[in-house]
Amino acid sequence: MDEYEKIRQKKREAYRKRHRAQVRRKQLITDAVVIGMIIILIAAIIIVGVQRARKAKQEEVKAEVTNTLYNPTEPKLDVELLTPNPYSRPQKALDKVKGIVVHYTANPGTSARQNRDYFNGLAETKKTKASSHFVIGLEGEIVQCIPCNEISYASNNRNNDTISIECCIEDETGKFNDSTYQSLIELTTWLMGRYDLSADDVIRHYDVTGKKCPLYFVEHEDAWEQFHKDLDTYIEENGVPKENSTQNN
């Protein structure tokens, strides 16, 4: 073998070595990516499993609370029923109550009585159809506008099977102040016990139509979730053993 051929052979061997090294590196990288993806997938499965187990446990606790306890204490109500009229109190019978819908008034600084009077005035102005069973004011006062066995014009296609609660607000954020929030919890838990409902049956106007109402609870899902937790906590701390009962008017 001449010198020239030896040089060519060395170059071929060097090239093969480099090629094999490149192939090994690519394979190692591919293996690392595959292993990494497998690890991520396993971690995701574990996390999802833990979250589902935790959620199932929470749902079990919720069910246990509302299946065994209820709040029997009717909060202080200022009963100021609307005058029967086609625009805010049509006196149509409500079907069996299947839910409670939370709303906000969207007019900062107004009182529960002012909102009640607005609903009542629709009989004369005939501007629109609107009302609510209850309105909670900035000082925690609760005005009842419509009997719970009649529909209100508040929740669109859920008017016939839900109780509606309007909440007054202090500013454009739509966040309920402490007094309003506490009365909302007391009223809602009482209604839950009265109609054998759980926190899952308490919904927002948003959940019916997509309207941003109540605004703060739509824009802050964590606050809405906390509200549901606060309902169960209140029942746990203040509830009494549940007995067989029927819906009241």
N, C-alpha and C positions, 0 to 999 in steps of 0.2 A: 504494500500500500504506500503510495507516494505521500509526500508531505501535504500536498494540497488536499488529498482525500481525507487525511487524518484531521485536518482543520475543519473540513465540512462535517465530518462525523461528530466532532466535539460540539460544533454549533448545533447540530440536530439534537444531540443528547441534552445540551443546555436548554434548547427550546422545549423539548419534551418535559424536562424537569420544571421549567417555568409554567408550562401548560398544566401539568399535574398539580402544581402548587395553586394555580389559579382555580382549577376545578375544585380542589379541596377547600379553598377559601370560600368559594361560592356555595359549596355544599354545607360548610359550617354555618355560613350566614343564613342559608335557607333553613337549616335545621334549627338555628337559634330563633328565627322568625316563627317557625311552626310551633316550637316549644313555647315561645312567648305567647302566641295566640291561644294555645291550649291552656296555659296558665291563666290568661285573662278570662277565657271562657269558663274555666272551672271556678275562678273567683266570682264571676258574674252570677253563675248558677248558685253558688253558696250565698251570695248577698241577697239575691232574689228569694231564695229559700228562707233565709232568716227574716227578711222583710215580710214575706207572706205568713210565716209562722207568727211573727209579732202582731201583724194585722189581724190574723185569725184569733189570737189571744185577746187582743183589744176588743174585737167584735164579740167574743165570748163573754168578756167582762161586761160590755155594754148590755148584751142580751140578759145577762144575769141580773144586772141592776134594774132594768126596766121590767123584767119578768117577775121580780120579787118585791120591788119597792115602788112607791109612787108618792108624789107630793100632794097631800090632801088639802093643803092650806090655800084657800082662795085669797089672792092679794086684794088689797083695798081698791075697789073700783068706783069710779065716778060715773054712774050710769046716766048718760045723756043721749038717749036713743034719738036717731034721726026721725024727722017727720016722714011717714010713708010717702014715697014719690017714685016715679019711673027712672030717675036719674041717679039716685044714690041709695035708696032703700025700696026695692021693688017688692019686698015681702014674699019672695019666692023661697020655697022650702029648700033647705040644704040637705043633700044626700048624706049618708054616713060619713063622718069626718075621717079622712085618710091622711091628712097632713096639716102642717102649720106653715104659713108662708110669711117670712120676714121682709119688710119693706123699709124704705126711708122716705121722709117727706120731700127731700130735695129743695126745701126752702129754709135756709139757715135762719135761726133765731126765732122762728115762730113757735107758738105754744101748742100743746095738745088740744086745748079748747078752740084755738083759732083754726086749726085744721079740721076739727069736728064741725065748726060753724061753716067752713068752706064747703064741706060735703053737704051739709044741710041746705046751704044756699043754692045748690045746683037745681033744686026744685023750682027756683025762680029764674036763675040765669040760663039754665038749660044748655050750658056750654059743652058739657061732656058727661059721661057716665063714670063716676068714681066714688069710692068709699072704702071703708075698712071696718072690721069688727071692733078693733081696738086702736087707740093712738096713745103712745107713751110720750110724755113730755120731758122737758129738760130738767125738771126737778124730780123726775121719777113718777109723776102722777100718771094714772092710767084712766083714760076716758073710754067707756064702752059706747060705741055708736050704733051697733046692730046686734040683735040677739044671736046667739050662736046656732040657732036652728034656722036662720035665714042666710041667704047668700049675700056677699058684698061684691061690689064691682072693683076688684083689686088685682086678681091673679089670672085674668083671661080665661083660658080653657080649664083652669083648676078652680074657678069660682064655686063650682057646684059641690066640691068635696074637700075644701080646705077652710081653715080659719086664718084670717089675715091680721097682721099686726104692723101698724105704721109706727116708725120711731122718729122723733124730732132730732134735729142736729144743730150744732152750734156754728159750724163753718162749712166751707166748701169741700173739706176733706171727706165729709160724710161720716166721720168717726163718732160713735155714740159716747157721751160722757159717762162717768161712773154711775150716776144716778139712773140714767136711762138704761144703761147696760144691766144694772142689778135688777131693775123692775122687769126688763125683758126676760131675764133668766127666771125670775119668780113666776111671771105670767105664763111663760112657755112651759115650764115644768109642771105647773098646775094643769094646763091644758093637755099636756102629754098624759098625765095620770087620769084625767077626766075621760079621755078618749082612747086610752090604752095604746099610746104611741111610743116609739123610741126616738132617740136623737136623729136617726136616719130619716125619720118622717118629717123633720124640720128642715125646710128648704128655703132658698132665696127666690125672689121674683125672677132673678137672673136664670135660675134653673128651669123656669117654665118657658120664658120667652127670649132669653138672651139679653134682656135689657139690663143695664148696669145699675141694678137696684137689689139690695142696698149697696151703694157705691163702695164704701170702705171694705165690706166683706167680699166684694167682687175683685177689687184691686189688691186685696191682701188675703190670699187663700189661707195663710197661716192663722190669721185672726179668726177666720170662719171655722177652721178646724179646732182652734182653741175654744171657741164658743160652744161647739158640740161637746168638748171635754168638760167644760164648765157646767153644762146642763147635767151630765151624768154625775159629776162631783157634787152638785147641789142636791141631787136626789139621794146620793149615797149618804150625805151628811144630814139631810133633813127628812128623808122619806120614811114611810111606815110600811109594814108588810101589806102587800096588795091582796085585796079581797075581790071576789066576783062582784062586778058592778055593770051597770048599763049606762049608755050615754045620756047626758042631761041636756036640757035646752039652754 
